[in-house]
């Protein structure tokens, strides 16, 4: 099994902290604009995923999405979500913690790409 998105121990600790305080969370990889390309964290119900989104997987048992258009550029990379000191995205839940989520990435190898081709991402249903 090949994971399209993973998280570092630091990110998982921050996810747990935020979930304990806010309940179930979801992540959406920002495609730019106000918050650059930061992974955005929201309480479930405060960000609506749509039919133009795909679910890449889960981190810390929380779903992780990005737009299908954005996915066409990232489909050959594994996203590694980390947490580092700094200010989070202006709309992201971690902002007041003094930490921020960031996205690192690495290219999949040929064997991983072959597995992923046989296991497409889940598209959000209407």
N, C-alpha and C positions, 0 to 999 in steps of 0.2 A: 504494500500500500504506500502511495506517495501522497504526502500532505502538501497542499497548495499554500497553506498558511500555518505557521507555527509561532510560538512565543518563547521568549527567554524567561528564565526564572524571575528576573526583575519585573518583567511585564506581567507574568502570572501572579506575582505577589500584589501588584497594583490592582489587577483585575479583581482579585479576591477582596482586597480592601474596599474597592468601590462597590462591589456586589453586596458586601456585608452592610454597607451604608445605604445603598440605593435600590437593592433588589436586582432582578434579572437585567442584563445589559445586552446591547448589540453593538457591533462595530461596522463602520462603513468607511472604506478607503476613499479619502477625498481625492478628487481629480484635479485639484488646483483651486484657483480663485482665492478666497479669503484666507484659507488655512493651508495653502500650498498643497503638498501631497501627503499630509499627515493622516494617520488612521484616527478616525473620530469615534468616540465612545459616547453612547447615549443610554439612558434607561429605556427598557423596552416600552414602546408606545409613544415615545417622544420623537422618534424619527420613523417615518413611514417608508419602508422599502417598496419598490414598485416592480412592475413587469419588465422594466429595463435593467433590473439588478440581477446579479447572480450571486449565489452563496458559494464562497470558496472553501468553507469549512468552519471550524470552531477553534477558538482559543480560550482556554480556561472555561470550557463548556458554554461559551457564549458565541452566537453566530457571527460570522464575518462576511460582509458583502462588499461588492463594488459594482459599478455600472457595467453592463455588457460591452459598451463601446470602449471603456477604459480597460476591460479585461482583454480585449484583442491585442493591446500593447503589452500586457503583463503575463499572458498565458504561458510563456516559456520560462517564467521565473517563480521561485518559491519566495513568498513574503515571510520575513522573520520580523515579528513585532517585538520591539524592545521598549524599555522605559528608562529614561535618562533625566538628570536634573534639568529643569527649565520650565518655561510656561507652555502649557498645552494649547491646542487650538481654541480659539475664542468661544466656540460652541461646544467643545468637548468636555466631558464630565471630569476629567482629571485636572483641569486647569488650576483650581485652587490648592492642589496638593504639593506644588513645588516640583512635580515630575511631569514628564510629557511622554506620550507614546510616539515612537518613530518607526518608520518602515525601512528595514534593510532588505536586500534581496540577493538571490544567487540564481544563476541559470541552471535549469534542469539538464541532466545528461541525457544521452540518447535512450537509454533503457527507461529512465523516468518518463521521458516524453512519450514513449511507446505505451507505457502503462496509462498515462493520463489521457492519451487519445482514445483508449478503450473505456475510460471512465469520465465522461464529460461532467462539467459543473452543473449544479442544480439551478435552474432558472426559477425565479420567483413567479408563482402562479397568481393570477388575478383573483 
